[in-house]
Amino acid sequence: MLRAVIAVMVLLLALCGEVLATPPEKTPQKTPEKTAGVALVLALDGSASITTGDLEFQLQGHAAAFRDPAVADALASAGTRVTLAAYSGPNNLRVLIPWTLLDKPEDAGRFADRIDALPRGFQGDSTALGSAIIEAAKLFDHGGKAPRQVIDLVSNGFSNSGIDPADARDRVTKRGIIVNGLAILDEFPWLEEYFDESVIGGPGSFVKSAMDKDSFVTALRQKLILEMVALPDHMPNQSAATP
């Protein structure tokens, strides 16, 4: 009887030793999703007031700005999710490039290549700036999560359709979204003031303006860098035309 008890104890000790010696299975580690500090909607004017050449002008200008080394560094440093869209009449905002994470400087160059590869021929109608702001804000709920959310609205005209842009701005800024603007002054020289009063909003919001391709790229480059490197609580509310 004693021998049987001893034998059982020896067997149990041996089994315990095997369990202790066997390393636990490693639980597969889920790769954490890369986070962004800024989510940016670039909303281009595709309305009837913009000719095919003018829309091309905007696309080329954005591609050139994203290829600028200072812009690329600023976007990567902030960790930026960006999407490119075009708008015209009410509820007519169309995503051209979906949300893309730019966390390395070379990512900006690849984003510029995607802009160059976009099909052309977007046919717009009226200019609904308020609707563009509302529809752009919705994009943040589908891949645009970030502590700071910014809408960049480009136009060469005032709103002539849909919700009033000031009302739309007030609605989205209550969500903490910032609305900045880039006014093209080829038709209305007072458009910068209109943007300042009725379009932009949120902490540190500002409007830049441009007259031609060269000044457009310069203004856009300055705006992108400001949005990435400046803290909204400390940014001056500025409205400065680019010479």
C-alpha positions as CSV (number, residue, x, y, z in Angstrom):
1,M,0.0,0.0,0.0
2,L,2.8,2.4,0.9
3,R,4.6,1.6,-2.3
4,A,1.5,2.4,-4.3
5,V,1.1,5.8,-2.5
6,I,4.7,6.6,-3.2
7,A,4.4,5.6,-6.9
8,V,1.4,7.9,-7.3
9,M,3.2,10.8,-5.6
10,V,6.2,10.3,-7.9
11,L,3.9,10.2,-11.0
12,L,2.2,13.5,-9.9
13,L,5.5,15.2,-9.3
14,A,6.7,14.1,-12.7
15,L,3.5,15.5,-14.3
16,C,3.9,18.8,-12.4
17,G,7.5,19.1,-13.6
18,E,6.4,18.6,-17.3
19,V,3.7,21.3,-16.9
20,L,6.2,23.7,-15.3
21,A,8.8,23.0,-17.9
22,T,6.5,23.6,-20.8
23,P,6.5,27.3,-21.8
24,P,3.1,28.8,-22.1
25,E,1.7,29.4,-25.5
26,K,2.3,32.9,-26.7
27,T,-0.9,34.9,-27.4
28,P,-0.7,36.5,-30.8
29,Q,-0.1,40.2,-30.3
30,K,-2.5,42.4,-32.3
31,T,-0.7,45.1,-34.2
32,P,-1.9,48.4,-32.7
33,E,-3.6,50.7,-35.2
34,K,-1.5,53.8,-36.0
35,T,-2.9,56.9,-34.6
36,A,-2.9,60.4,-36.1
37,G,-2.6,63.7,-34.4
38,V,-4.5,65.6,-37.1
39,A,-7.3,64.6,-39.5
40,L,-7.6,66.8,-42.5
41,V,-10.3,67.1,-45.1
42,L,-9.2,68.9,-48.3
43,A,-12.4,70.1,-50.0
44,L,-11.9,71.4,-53.5
45,D,-14.3,73.6,-55.4
46,G,-15.8,71.7,-58.3
47,S,-18.8,74.0,-58.9
48,A,-19.9,75.5,-62.2
49,S,-18.0,78.7,-61.4
50,I,-14.8,76.6,-61.6
51,T,-13.9,75.6,-65.2
52,T,-12.1,72.3,-66.0
53,G,-8.9,74.3,-66.1
54,D,-9.6,75.8,-62.7
55,L,-10.2,72.4,-61.1
56,E,-7.0,71.1,-62.6
57,F,-5.3,74.2,-61.2
58,Q,-6.5,73.2,-57.7
59,L,-5.4,69.6,-58.2
60,Q,-2.0,70.5,-59.5
61,G,-1.6,73.0,-56.7
62,H,-2.3,70.4,-54.0
63,A,0.1,67.9,-55.6
64,A,2.8,70.5,-55.7
65,A,2.2,71.5,-52.1
66,F,2.4,67.9,-50.9
67,R,5.7,67.5,-52.7
68,D,7.2,70.4,-50.8
69,P,9.8,69.0,-48.3
70,A,8.7,71.4,-45.5
71,V,5.0,70.3,-45.9
72,A,6.0,66.7,-46.0
73,D,8.0,67.0,-42.8
74,A,5.2,68.9,-41.1
75,L,2.5,66.3,-42.1
76,A,4.7,63.4,-40.9
77,S,5.6,65.1,-37.6
78,A,2.0,65.6,-36.8
79,G,0.9,62.2,-37.9
80,T,-1.8,63.2,-40.4
81,R,-4.8,61.5,-41.8
82,V,-5.9,63.2,-45.0
83,T,-8.7,62.8,-47.5
84,L,-9.3,64.8,-50.7
85,A,-12.8,65.6,-51.9
86,A,-14.6,67.9,-54.4
87,Y,-17.9,69.6,-53.9
88,S,-20.4,71.7,-55.8
89,G,-24.2,71.8,-55.1
90,P,-26.0,70.7,-51.9
91,N,-25.1,67.1,-50.8
92,N,-22.8,66.8,-53.7
93,L,-19.4,66.3,-52.0
94,R,-17.4,63.5,-53.6
95,V,-14.4,61.8,-52.1
96,L,-11.6,61.6,-54.6
97,I,-8.9,60.0,-52.3
98,P,-10.0,58.2,-49.1
99,W,-8.4,58.6,-45.7
100,T,-4.7,58.1,-45.9
101,L,-2.2,58.1,-43.0
102,L,0.9,60.3,-43.6
103,D,3.4,59.5,-40.9
104,K,6.6,59.5,-43.0
105,P,7.8,62.4,-45.2
106,E,7.7,60.1,-48.3
107,D,4.0,59.4,-47.7
108,A,3.2,63.0,-48.8
109,G,4.9,62.4,-52.2
110,R,2.9,59.3,-52.7
111,F,-0.2,61.2,-51.9
112,A,0.8,63.8,-54.5
113,D,1.2,61.0,-57.0
114,R,-2.4,59.8,-56.3
115,I,-3.6,63.3,-56.9
116,D,-1.9,63.4,-60.3
117,A,-3.5,60.0,-61.2
118,L,-7.0,61.2,-60.5
119,P,-9.5,61.1,-63.4
120,R,-10.6,64.5,-64.5
121,G,-13.9,65.8,-65.8
122,F,-15.8,66.5,-62.5
123,Q,-19.0,68.3,-63.5
124,G,-20.4,70.6,-60.9
125,D,-23.4,72.9,-60.6
126,S,-24.0,75.5,-57.9
127,T,-21.6,76.5,-55.1
128,A,-22.9,75.2,-51.8
129,L,-20.3,76.0,-49.2
130,G,-22.5,75.3,-46.2
131,S,-23.4,71.8,-47.5
132,A,-19.7,71.2,-48.3
133,I,-18.8,72.0,-44.6
134,I,-21.6,69.6,-43.3
135,E,-20.7,66.8,-45.7
136,A,-17.0,67.2,-45.0
137,A,-17.6,67.0,-41.2
138,K,-19.3,63.6,-41.7
139,L,-16.2,62.2,-43.2
140,F,-14.5,62.3,-39.8
141,D,-16.8,59.6,-38.5
142,H,-15.5,57.2,-41.2
143,G,-11.8,57.0,-40.8
144,G,-10.9,60.5,-39.7
145,K,-10.6,60.0,-35.9
146,A,-7.9,62.3,-34.4
147,P,-7.6,64.8,-31.5
148,R,-7.6,67.6,-34.0
149,Q,-10.0,67.7,-37.0
150,V,-9.7,70.3,-39.7
151,I,-11.6,71.1,-42.9
152,D,-9.8,73.0,-45.6
153,L,-12.3,74.6,-47.9
154,V,-11.1,76.0,-51.3
155,S,-13.4,78.2,-53.4
156,N,-13.3,81.1,-55.9
157,G,-17.0,82.1,-55.2
158,F,-19.6,82.7,-52.5
159,S,-22.3,80.2,-51.5
160,N,-25.4,80.4,-53.7
161,S,-27.2,77.2,-52.8
162,G,-28.1,75.1,-49.8
163,I,-27.6,75.8,-46.1
164,D,-26.0,79.1,-45.1
165,P,-22.2,78.5,-44.6
166,A,-22.2,80.5,-41.3
167,D,-24.9,78.2,-39.9
168,A,-23.0,75.1,-41.1
169,R,-19.8,76.4,-39.6
170,D,-21.4,77.0,-36.3
171,R,-22.8,73.5,-36.3
172,V,-19.5,71.7,-37.0
173,T,-17.3,73.9,-34.7
174,K,-19.6,72.9,-31.8
175,R,-18.1,69.4,-32.4
176,G,-14.6,70.8,-32.1
177,I,-14.0,70.8,-35.8
178,I,-11.9,73.6,-37.3
179,V,-12.8,75.2,-40.6
180,N,-10.1,76.9,-42.6
181,G,-10.3,78.5,-46.0
182,L,-8.3,79.3,-49.1
183,A,-10.0,81.9,-51.3
184,I,-9.1,82.2,-55.0
185,L,-9.6,85.9,-55.8
186,D,-9.8,85.6,-59.6
187,E,-13.5,86.7,-59.7
188,F,-14.3,88.4,-56.4
189,P,-11.6,90.4,-54.7
190,W,-13.7,90.6,-51.5
191,L,-13.9,86.9,-51.2
192,E,-11.3,86.7,-48.4
193,E,-13.4,88.9,-46.2
194,Y,-16.5,86.8,-47.0
195,F,-14.6,83.6,-45.9
196,D,-13.4,85.4,-42.7
197,E,-16.9,86.4,-41.7
198,S,-19.0,83.4,-43.0
199,V,-16.9,80.3,-43.6
200,I,-14.0,79.8,-41.2
201,G,-14.4,79.0,-37.5
202,G,-12.9,77.1,-34.6
203,P,-9.7,77.8,-32.5
204,G,-7.0,79.4,-34.6
205,S,-9.0,79.2,-37.8
206,F,-7.8,81.4,-40.7
207,V,-8.1,82.1,-44.4
208,K,-5.4,82.4,-47.0
209,S,-5.9,83.8,-50.5
210,A,-4.4,83.5,-53.9
211,M,-4.7,85.1,-57.3
212,D,-2.9,82.6,-59.6
213,K,-1.2,79.2,-59.7
214,D,2.1,80.3,-58.1
215,S,0.4,82.2,-55.2
216,F,-2.1,79.3,-54.8
217,V,0.7,76.8,-54.1
218,T,2.5,79.3,-51.8
219,A,-0.7,80.0,-49.8
220,L,-1.6,76.3,-49.6
221,R,1.9,75.3,-48.5
222,Q,1.9,78.0,-45.8
223,K,-1.6,76.9,-44.7
224,L,-0.7,73.2,-44.4
225,I,2.4,73.9,-42.4
226,L,0.5,76.2,-40.0
227,E,-2.2,73.6,-39.5
228,M,0.4,71.0,-38.6
229,V,2.9,72.9,-36.4
230,A,0.8,75.5,-34.7
231,L,-1.2,74.9,-31.6
232,P,-4.8,76.0,-32.2
233,D,-5.1,77.8,-28.8
234,H,-2.1,79.9,-29.6
235,M,-2.6,80.6,-33.4
236,P,-3.7,84.1,-34.3
237,N,-6.9,84.4,-36.2
238,Q,-5.3,85.6,-39.4
239,S,-6.5,86.6,-42.8
240,A,-3.6,87.5,-45.1
241,A,-3.5,87.6,-48.9
242,T,-0.5,86.0,-50.4
243,P,1.3,88.4,-52.7
